Amino acid sequence: MMGNRALLTNFVEKFLGTVRFGNNDFAVIAGYGDVVIGSMTIQKVYYVEELDQFARLEVWRLVPRPEGKTIIKTKWIFKNKKDESSLVIRNKARLVVVGYSQQEGIDYDETFAPIAQIEAIHLFLAYDAHKDFTVFQMDVKTT
């Protein structure tokens, strides 16, 4: 999940409980401890704000590795969200898959990106206007 734990431990001791983000800003580590997922315990986990979203939103499920299969590697991307005056207002963290290590037919069968063609959007809006429907647009974020 995190790679070499010894490197992370040395990093935390060196920077006194902080994490350095890509833009050289630092954030305090929000917690440390063991994470229990089902019957498995992951020990000595450091996390910053928002990393508990996986557990809270129930989007992360730990499953056993199938025999003869390799695990696709992941890495954490840390960034800061800033306001107009460049003050850090939130620390952001994303877990991403190192996708270039995947092999077609083994790790995936097809790829899909949910997009809409502009003609379909025009047709949808024309139908809504004809039927006098109300259309809502929103930006969905985690809460």
LINKASUL-V959394 format. One record per residue. RES is the residue in three letters. OMEGA is omega in radians with two decimals (NA if undefined). NEAR is the number of other ideal C-beta (glycine too) atoms within 8 Angstrom. Layout:
RES|OMEGA|NEAR, RES|OMEGA|NEAR
This chain:
MET|-3.06|4, MET|-3.12|7, GLY|-3.09|7, ASN|-3.10|6, ARG|-3.13|8, ALA|3.10|6, LEU|3.13|8, LEU|3.13|11, THR|3.11|9, ASN|3.12|8, PHE|-3.11|8, VAL|3.11|12, GLU|-3.11|7, LYS|-3.07|6, PHE|3.00|10, LEU|3.05|6, GLY|3.11|6, THR|3.05|10, VAL|3.10|12, ARG|-3.14|8, PHE|-3.07|12, GLY|-3.13|6, ASN|3.12|6, ASN|2.97|6, ASP|3.14|8, PHE|3.07|9, ALA|3.13|13, VAL|3.08|8, ILE|-3.04|12, ALA|-3.11|7, GLY|-3.14|6, TYR|3.09|7, GLY|3.14|5, ASP|3.08|8, VAL|3.12|8, VAL|3.09|7, ILE|-3.06|10, GLY|3.13|5, SER|-3.09|2, MET|3.10|7, THR|3.06|7, ILE|-3.02|9, GLN|3.04|5, LYS|-3.14|7, VAL|3.02|10, TYR|3.10|10, TYR|3.07|9, VAL|-3.10|13, GLU|3.10|8, GLU|-3.14|10, LEU|3.09|9, ASP|3.14|7, GLN|-3.14|9, PHE|-3.12|9, ALA|-3.07|9, ARG|-3.13|6, LEU|3.12|7, GLU|3.11|6, VAL|-3.10|5, TRP|3.12|7, ARG|-3.13|5, LEU|-3.13|6, VAL|3.12|4, PRO|3.13|3, ARG|3.07|6, PRO|-3.13|5, GLU|3.11|4, GLY|-3.13|3, LYS|3.09|6, THR|3.12|3, ILE|3.07|5, ILE|-3.07|10, LYS|3.08|7, THR|3.01|9, LYS|3.14|8, TRP|3.03|9, ILE|-3.13|9, PHE|3.10|12, LYS|3.07|11, ASN|3.01|11, LYS|-3.07|8, LYS|3.07|7, ASP|-3.06|6, GLU|-3.12|3, SER|3.10|4, SER|3.02|5, LEU|3.14|6, VAL|3.13|9, ILE|-3.14|6, ARG|3.04|8, ASN|-3.10|14, LYS|3.10|9, ALA|3.08|12, ARG|3.03|7, LEU|-3.09|8, VAL|3.12|8, VAL|3.05|7, VAL|-2.95|9, GLY|-3.09|6, TYR|3.12|4, SER|-3.14|6, GLN|3.10|10, GLN|-3.13|5, GLU|-3.12|7, GLY|3.10|5, ILE|-3.12|6, ASP|3.12|6, TYR|3.12|8, ASP|3.14|4, GLU|3.07|4, THR|-3.09|4, PHE|3.05|4, ALA|-3.10|4, PRO|3.13|3, ILE|3.11|4, ALA|3.07|5, GLN|-3.08|6, ILE|3.11|6, GLU|3.12|6, ALA|3.10|8, ILE|3.10|9, HIS|3.13|8, LEU|3.12|8, PHE|-3.12|8, LEU|3.10|9, ALA|3.11|8, TYR|3.11|9, ASP|3.12|10, ALA|3.13|8, HIS|-3.13|6, LYS|-3.14|6, ASP|3.08|4, PHE|3.01|7, THR|3.14|4, VAL|3.11|6, PHE|3.04|4, GLN|3.14|3, MET|3.05|4, ASP|-3.06|3, VAL|3.11|3, LYS|3.07|4, THR|-3.12|5, THR|NA|2
